[in-house]
Amino acid sequence: MTSQQNKRIIILSVIAALICFALGVIIGYFGRGGSSPQTPVADPEASKMIMDGIRAENIEQNLKTLTENPHIAGRDIDEVDLVNFITKRWKDSGLTVEVHPYNVLLSYPNQNSSNSLAIKLENGTLVSKSHPTEAILDPSQNKPGVVNPFNAYSANGNPEGDIVYVNYGTIQDFLFINNTKSIDLTGKICISRYGKIFRGDKASHAEQFNCAGLILYSDPADYAVVGQGVYPDTWFLPGTGAQRGTLALSVGDPMTPHYPSIDTASRVSEKETKLPKIPVTPIGYDDAIMYLMHMGGDEVEESWKGDLNITYRYGPGFQGLHNTSKMTMHVTTTNERKTVHNVIGYIRGYVEPDRYVLFGNHRDAWVFGSMDPSSGTAGMLEISRTMGQAVKDGWKPRRTIVFCSWGAEEYGLIGSTEWIEEFQKVLGSRSVAYLNADPLVYGDYTFNARGSPSLKKAVFEATKLVPNLNPTEISNGRETIYATWSHASGGSEPRFQTLGSGSDYAMFLQLTGIAVVDGHYVFDPRIGVSLYPVYHSVYETFDFVKTFVDPQFRNHQAAARVLAELLRNLADSPVLPFNVVDYATKMNDDKNTMLDVYRQNLTDHNMDPALLDKAIEDFTSAATELHNRINDLDLTNPLALRAVNDQLMQLEQAFIDKQGIEGRDQYSHVIYAPSLHNTYGGAAFPGLVDSMFEINADPDPDARWEKVRRQYSILLYHIGSASTTLRNVVPIKGYSNK
């Protein structure tokens, strides 16, 4: 062998060694299972590692720390102490952390002149005065910083007038009072019980019917059970409990609609905002009975009766000794500009760092907020700790995971909305999905989730992997969270509903077209309460959760594991775990429900329901074809993989109308959006259904039907556009009505 040959062999050996070394570095970098573009499966160990790492005792300690003091938005406990606490925890867990401030309009009562009510006698004397504060029933509630009961953004003032009972304050209730009972509500003070719909809609209806003011109270029929006691003996609401809450119907900072409240923002004046123009305040049912028991007028129908030991009457005004008396309100709530903060923590993806999977929960509470929101924050901190530890132990998530602690959610989703408005260009093109936990635990009955139909299957798969922690459920053969959820849904597939508004998922779906899921443990609806009883009251403390809701924190642990597994799956799986055929099925079901009501009306006004049938059939066909292509996909082809994932994650964007829903331009999703008269509830085909609401009572029905035709056209266009986004990249195939 010549020296030249020896040199060649040596050189080739060195090259081979370098190639092997490089391959080793690449393998080591991309790591365990799911992080190389050519790897067809996600890390098989990551799921178990993360799930086993989530500990109930850690969530319990997190909750205890978070609820030590009241932490209303805009005050130091929430904006300094808890911001610093969460920032440090995430940095300790290995996350990259940013804090985003926004200067926004908030609202507070005057603590030195608290909101109150009274009956005003003919001689001007005030009697039956309401209590300005809630009674302290446990030492843990006796803390500085407790803000007295109020409704944020209420107008202030001292109206007086005859009182009228308006049941739940739905639009149907107001129409019944005005039309059927022939009670003119102009200048009246209305009293409504909480429940059924968002409180802001109640205030909007009262203003629409020219009421002078609105009183809100929690009736025992909706927040307690007769004969079962109240807090502190049970979890039901005591008579002194009052539900705080915002009245804002718009989301985000009221003074910067559609744009973020950053330093360069242009703000409208307070007079230009869409905030309430009448005074509104909440009271407990111990106070409400003082006014309801003296009311005159006819006795109400059965469905309007609550569980107070009185005869419920419509009014107007009082009877008996108070037949010449008036109801009077003293509301001192005023608006203030404050700086609020979002804390954002990142775990960088190793293959697709420009694809974001987001998990969020708000931080601010009306008082202690042990369930809303702090159970969610406590769980999120444990999930982020566990995932951070998994990264330290070698897990390399494919996509970037983003944890979000939102500020000022209680005032109208302010923190999340401002952040989305600021970064919507980036979020719209890069975000895979947003998961929300607000709160993480409502009760001890079953896990429940709602969200984008395309994520239903992924949620179900996560619940099938999480073991049940309830010994009773296990003894009944229900060993997984899915089995309990299915049983609670009647033994079939679990109920998975769409979303309206009411928490931070709203603008992710409505503004940027990002798929969303909201998940939590819930109480048994057969109890008969409207919401967990101490909602937004001073009694919602750590001790309340520990005593009555989840003593061992196993429901917190189970819910956190479900959401962590869903988060991991979305971050890790080479093919995103979306099922757009499920979306088509849900849309078709909702179409059939809508046409059961409106088919003849549409036909009578020259709108062919067959066009909607055809549009959804075409969408279903495109969805099926996409999944057939995914089944045959070469997972080692990174460009092909990226292409189908983009089609999956960008589907929701195809349903976004850039003009917004007519009359409600903050909401833009033409398939699912908040209901017109109940912001909390979700409505299918909102623009179309809105346009047909009370259409027969419109003085100009021809103009209204023209609006319906426009909305029908908009709906058909967007469904057709969505079908196009699901088809193969080439050719571009349009939608035809023929």
PyMOL commands that set and color helices and strands:
alter all, ss='L'
color gray80, all
select helices_A, chain A and resi 3-30+46-53+56-66+76-92+139-141+171-180+199-208+220-223+270-272+285-292+302-304+320-322+374-392+414-430+453-465+471-475+481-488+506-510+525-527+542-549+554-572+580-604+609-631+638-649+652-655+686-692+695-697+701-726
alter helices_A, ss='H'
color red, helices_A
select strands_A, chain A and resi 96-108+116-120+126-127+151-152+160-161+163-165+189-193+213-217+245-246+280-283+326-330+334-347+352-362+399-406+431-436+446-451+515-522+672-675+678-684
alter strands_A, ss='S'
color yellow, strands_A
deselect
rebuild
show_as cartoon
